[in-house]
């Protein structure tokens, strides 16, 4: 169990958490469609109560993803979460809006009315996936930061943003916006698939299938455009002496060198398209969220592995090329990674609990009778 193995092991776990987070953003995707799927107050409440059963899974995974990054690759955590301050604060604030909206929209004394809080859910449903997708795009496009490890002794700061935008400058990159919009559309396809599976109402299911067609078309256009851009662009490679150099077709070379990862990517694409297209074509098929969801996890996992493995700088710096972060120069100590390696054996038990809780919650499909109970949102 070498230091290099531990670095790659923890990058795999962080990538897996990131992939699960993208899948669980079906909550945000469905919330973005509240007023498209629900035309009456009762129908809107059906959609809100459906996602309200699962929003904690998404939020918990987001926090776990950040915690895993902090423990295994602390320099990334301090550089991105500390430097790109406003970008991450907007993301977190949108999730705070989500939590508040679920709990207070139908409470006694709500002077704003349910519509205001449902609008907040729509905002989170659009802003959350858009900015998280943009943050992932910076793994390929780079960010404007500088790392000065010697500065920790004098100023107590290792890395800092090279301008005063605190991460908002990433949104000026067209390709960051393209992937951000792609993830937002992807979340909406997953949200529609989830509602079709979870809500026992044929009117809402029919509207969700119509929305699914539009979201799928937009996602494929944006994602395939960005994927072509990635495989044809120069990438950030780590030379034998540890310096960062630009390599033509770096990410295409990674896909060719890491052929098992490429197989995972292709299998994920097929599963996603199978679940989505079959749901569109067959009114009797309502389980598309599962095959499509597994496909999304495999695709996102593959892309994150491509950006970190095979001597690649996973968080490039556009301000100073040699400040780019790699698995080797940004990870925790060998002792820390080894200790957490054993702790990670608990992950399957946590996943088993999530699956059990999900099964218990979804034993009965949501209908209009259930939203009349006391525990409804």
C-alpha positions in Angstrom: 0.0 0.0 0.0 2.2 2.8 -1.3 1.7 6.5 -1.0 0.8 6.7 -4.7 -1.8 4.0 -4.3 -3.4 5.9 -1.4 -3.5 9.1 -3.4 -5.3 7.3 -6.3 -7.6 5.4 -4.0 -8.8 8.6 -2.3 -9.2 10.4 -5.7 -11.4 7.5 -6.7 -13.6 7.8 -3.5 -13.8 11.6 -4.0 -14.8 11.1 -7.6 -17.4 8.5 -6.6 -18.9 11.0 -4.1 -19.0 13.6 -6.8 -20.7 11.3 -9.2 -23.3 10.3 -6.6 -23.9 14.0 -5.9 -24.6 14.7 -9.6 -27.1 11.9 -9.6 -28.8 13.1 -6.4 -29.3 16.5 -8.0 -32.5 15.1 -9.5 -34.0 16.8 -6.5 -32.8 20.2 -7.8 -33.8 19.2 -11.4 -37.4 18.3 -10.3 -37.6 21.5 -8.2 -36.7 23.5 -11.3 -39.7 22.0 -13.0 -42.3 22.7 -10.2 -44.4 25.2 -12.2 -44.1 23.2 -15.4 -45.2 19.9 -13.9 -47.8 21.4 -11.5 -50.5 23.8 -12.8 -52.6 23.8 -9.6 -51.6 24.3 -6.0 -52.3 20.6 -5.3 -50.1 19.4 -8.2 -47.3 21.7 -7.1 -47.5 20.3 -3.6 -47.2 16.8 -5.1 -44.0 17.6 -6.8 -42.6 19.5 -3.7 -43.5 16.6 -1.4 -41.9 14.1 -3.7 -38.5 15.9 -3.7 -39.0 16.7 -0.1 -38.5 13.1 0.8 -35.0 13.1 -0.7 -33.5 16.5 -0.4 -31.5 15.5 2.7 -29.6 12.8 0.7 -28.4 15.5 -1.7 -27.4 17.9 1.0 -25.6 15.3 3.1 -23.7 14.0 0.0 -22.6 17.6 -0.8 -21.2 18.0 2.7 -19.6 14.6 2.7 -18.0 15.4 -0.7 -16.5 18.6 0.7 -15.4 16.8 3.9 -13.7 14.0 1.9 -11.8 16.6 -0.2 -10.7 18.4 2.9 -9.4 15.3 4.5 -7.6 13.8 1.5 -6.6 16.8 -0.6 -6.6 19.7 1.8 -4.7 22.1 -0.6 -7.5 21.8 -3.1 -10.0 22.5 -0.3 -8.2 25.6 0.9 -7.5 26.9 -2.6 -11.0 26.4 -4.1 -13.3 26.7 -1.2 -11.2 29.5 0.3 -10.2 31.3 -2.9 -13.4 30.9 -5.0 -15.3 32.2 -2.0 -18.3 33.8 -3.7 -18.9 31.0 -6.1 -19.2 28.4 -3.3 -21.1 30.8 -1.0 -23.8 31.3 -3.7 -24.0 27.5 -4.1 -24.4 27.0 -0.4 -26.8 29.9 0.0 -29.1 28.3 -2.7 -29.1 25.1 -0.7 -30.0 27.0 2.5 -32.9 28.5 0.6 -33.9 25.0 -0.3 -33.9 23.7 3.3 -35.8 26.8 4.5 -38.4 26.6 1.7 -39.3 23.0 2.5 -39.9 23.6 6.1 -41.7 27.0 6.1 -43.8 27.1 2.9 -46.9 25.8 4.6 -46.3 26.7 8.2 -48.8 28.8 10.1 -47.7 32.5 10.1 -46.1 32.3 6.7 -46.9 35.9 5.5 -45.2 35.4 2.1 -47.3 32.4 1.0 -46.2 29.0 -0.4 -45.6 30.5 -3.9 -42.6 32.5 -2.7 -40.9 29.5 -1.1 -41.6 27.3 -4.1 -39.9 30.0 -6.2 -36.9 29.7 -3.9 -36.9 25.9 -4.7 -36.9 26.7 -8.4 -33.9 29.1 -7.9 -32.0 26.3 -6.1 -33.0 23.9 -8.8 -31.4 26.1 -11.5 -28.5 27.8 -9.7 -27.2 24.8 -7.7 -26.6 22.4 -10.7 -25.4 25.3 -12.9 -22.7 26.5 -10.6 -21.7 23.0 -9.4 -21.3 22.0 -13.1 -19.3 25.2 -13.6 -17.1 24.2 -10.7 -16.4 20.8 -12.3 -15.6 22.5 -15.6 -12.7 24.3 -13.9 -11.0 20.9 -13.5 -10.6 21.0 -17.3 -10.4 24.8 -17.9 -8.4 25.9 -15.0 -8.9 28.6 -12.3 -7.1 31.9 -11.5 -5.1 31.1 -8.4 -1.5 31.1 -7.1 0.0 28.6 -4.6 2.9 29.8 -2.5 3.7 27.1 0.1 6.5 29.2 1.5 4.0 32.0 2.3 2.5 29.9 5.0 5.5 30.6 7.3 5.4 34.3 6.8 1.7 35.1 6.2 -0.1 31.9 7.2 -1.6 31.7 3.7 -0.6 29.0 1.2 -2.8 29.9 -1.8 -4.8 32.9 -2.9 -6.9 34.0 -5.9 -5.0 36.1 -8.4 -7.8 38.7 -8.6 -10.6 40.1 -6.5 -13.5 38.1 -8.1 -13.2 35.2 -5.6 -14.1 32.7 -8.2 -16.8 34.5 -10.1 -14.4 35.1 -13.0 -14.9 31.4 -13.9 -18.3 32.3 -15.2 -16.7 34.5 -17.8 -15.4 31.4 -19.5 -17.8 30.2 -22.2 -16.9 26.5 -21.7 -17.5 26.7 -17.9 -21.0 28.0 -18.7 -21.5 25.3 -21.4 -20.8 22.5 -18.9 -22.8 24.3 -16.1 -25.8 24.5 -18.4 -25.3 20.8 -19.4 -25.4 19.7 -15.8 -28.5 21.9 -15.1 -30.3 20.2 -18.1 -29.0 16.8 -16.9 -30.5 17.4 -13.4 -33.8 18.3 -15.0 -33.9 15.0 -17.0 -33.2 13.1 -13.8 -35.8 15.1 -12.0 -38.4 14.3 -14.6 -37.5 10.6 -14.5 -37.7 10.7 -10.7 -41.2 12.3 -10.6 -42.5 9.8 -13.2 -41.3 7.0 -10.9 -42.4 8.5 -7.6 -45.6 10.4 -8.2 -48.8 8.4 -8.9 -50.5 11.0 -11.1 -50.9 10.5 -14.8 -51.3 14.2 -15.6 -48.0 15.1 -13.9 -46.3 12.1 -15.5 -47.4 13.2 -18.9 -46.0 16.7 -18.4 -42.8 15.2 -17.0 -42.4 13.1 -20.2 -42.9 16.3 -22.3 -40.3 18.1 -20.2 -38.0 15.1 -20.5 -37.8 15.4 -24.3 -36.8 19.1 -24.1 -34.2 18.6 -21.3 -32.7 15.6 -23.0 -32.2 17.4 -26.3 -30.6 20.4 -24.6 -28.4 18.2 -22.5 -27.1 16.1 -25.4 -26.3 19.2 -27.4 -24.4 20.9 -24.6 -22.7 17.8 -23.3 -21.5 16.5 -26.6 -20.2 19.9 -27.5 -18.3 20.1 -24.3 -17.0 16.6 -24.6 -15.7 17.3 -28.1 -14.0 20.5 -26.7 -12.3 18.4 -23.9 -10.9 15.7 -26.1 -9.5 18.1 -28.6 -8.0 20.7 -26.3 -4.5 20.9 -24.7 -4.4 19.5 -21.2 -2.3 19.9 -18.1 0.2 17.1 -17.8 2.7 16.3 -15.0 6.2 15.8 -16.3 8.6 13.2 -14.8 10.3 16.0 -12.7 6.9 17.1 -11.3 6.6 20.3 -13.4 3.3 21.1 -15.2 3.4 21.2 -19.0 0.8 21.6 -21.7 0.1 18.4 -23.6 -1.9 18.4 -26.9 -5.0 16.1 -26.7 -4.2 15.3 -23.1 -7.6 14.2 -22.1 -8.1 12.1 -25.2 -4.7 10.5 -24.5 -6.0 9.7 -20.9 -9.1 8.1 -22.3 -7.0 5.9 -24.6 -4.5 5.0 -21.8 -7.2 4.4 -19.2 -9.3 2.1 -21.4 -11.3 0.6 -18.4 -12.4 4.1 -17.6 -13.4 4.7 -21.2 -15.5 1.5 -21.1 -17.2 2.7 -17.9 -17.9 6.0 -19.7 -19.5 4.3 -22.7 -21.5 1.9 -20.6 -22.8 4.9 -18.6 -23.9 6.7 -21.7 -25.8 3.7 -22.9 -27.5 3.2 -19.6 -28.5 6.8 -19.4 -29.9 6.9 -22.9 -31.7 3.6 -22.4 -33.5 4.7 -19.3 -34.4 8.2 -20.7 -35.5 7.2 -24.2 -37.5 4.2 -23.0 -39.3 6.4 -20.5 -40.2 8.8 -23.3 -41.4 6.1 -25.6 -43.3 3.9 -23.2 -46.0 5.3 -20.8 -45.9 2.0 -18.9 -42.2 2.3 -18.1 -41.6 4.4 -15.0 -38.3 3.0 -13.7 -36.0 4.9 -16.0 -34.5 6.8 -13.1 -32.5 3.7 -12.0 -30.8 2.8 -15.2 -30.3 6.5 -16.1 -29.1 7.3 -12.6 -26.5 4.5 -12.7 -25.4 5.7 -16.1 -24.9 9.2 -14.8 -22.8 8.0 -11.9 -20.6 6.0 -14.3 -20.1 8.9 -16.7 -19.3 11.5 -14.1 -17.0 9.0 -12.3 -15.2 8.3 -15.5 -14.7 12.0 -16.3 -13.3 12.8 -12.9 -10.9 9.8 -13.0 -9.7 11.0 -16.4 -9.0 14.5 -15.0 -7.0 13.1 -12.0 -5.2 10.0 -13.2 -2.4 9.4 -15.7 -0.1 12.2 -14.5 -2.7 14.9 -14.9 -3.1 18.2 -13.0 -6.7 17.9 -11.8 -7.0 21.6 -10.7 -5.0 23.7 -13.2 -4.0 27.3 -12.5 -4.4 29.8 -15.3 -2.5 32.4 -13.3 0.7 30.3 -12.7 1.0 27.0 -14.4 3.3 25.6 -11.8 0.7 26.3 -9.1 -1.6 23.7 -10.6 -2.7 21.0 -8.2 -1.9 17.3 -8.7 -2.7 14.2 -6.6 0.9 14.2 -5.4 1.3 17.9 -4.4 -2.1 18.5 -2.8 -2.8 15.4 -0.8 -2.6 14.7 3.0 0.2 12.9 4.6 0.7 9.2 4.1 -0.3 8.5 7.7 -3.6 10.4 7.3 -4.5 8.8 4.0 -3.6 5.3 5.4 -5.7 5.9 8.5 -8.7 7.1 6.5 -8.2 4.1 4.2 -9.4 1.8 7.0 -12.1 4.2 8.0 -13.5 4.1 4.4 -14.4 0.5 5.0 -17.5 1.9 6.7 -18.8 3.4 3.5 -20.6 0.3 2.3 -22.6 0.2 5.6 -23.6 3.9 5.1 -24.7 3.1 1.5 -26.7 0.1 2.7 -28.5 2.4 5.2 -29.3 4.9 2.5 -30.7 2.2 0.2 -32.8 0.8 3.1 -34.1 4.3 4.0 -34.9 5.0 0.4 -36.8 1.7 0.1 -38.8 2.5 3.3 -39.7 6.0 2.1 -40.8 4.8 -1.4 -42.8 1.7 -0.4 -45.9 3.7 -1.5 -46.0 6.0 -4.4 -46.9 9.6 -3.6 -50.5 10.6 -4.4 -52.9 13.4 -3.6 -54.2 11.8 -0.4 -50.8 11.7 1.2 -50.2 15.5 0.9 -53.2 16.0 3.2 -51.5 14.4 6.1 -49.7 16.3 8.9 -46.2 15.4 7.8 -46.6 16.8 4.3 -44.6 19.8 3.2 
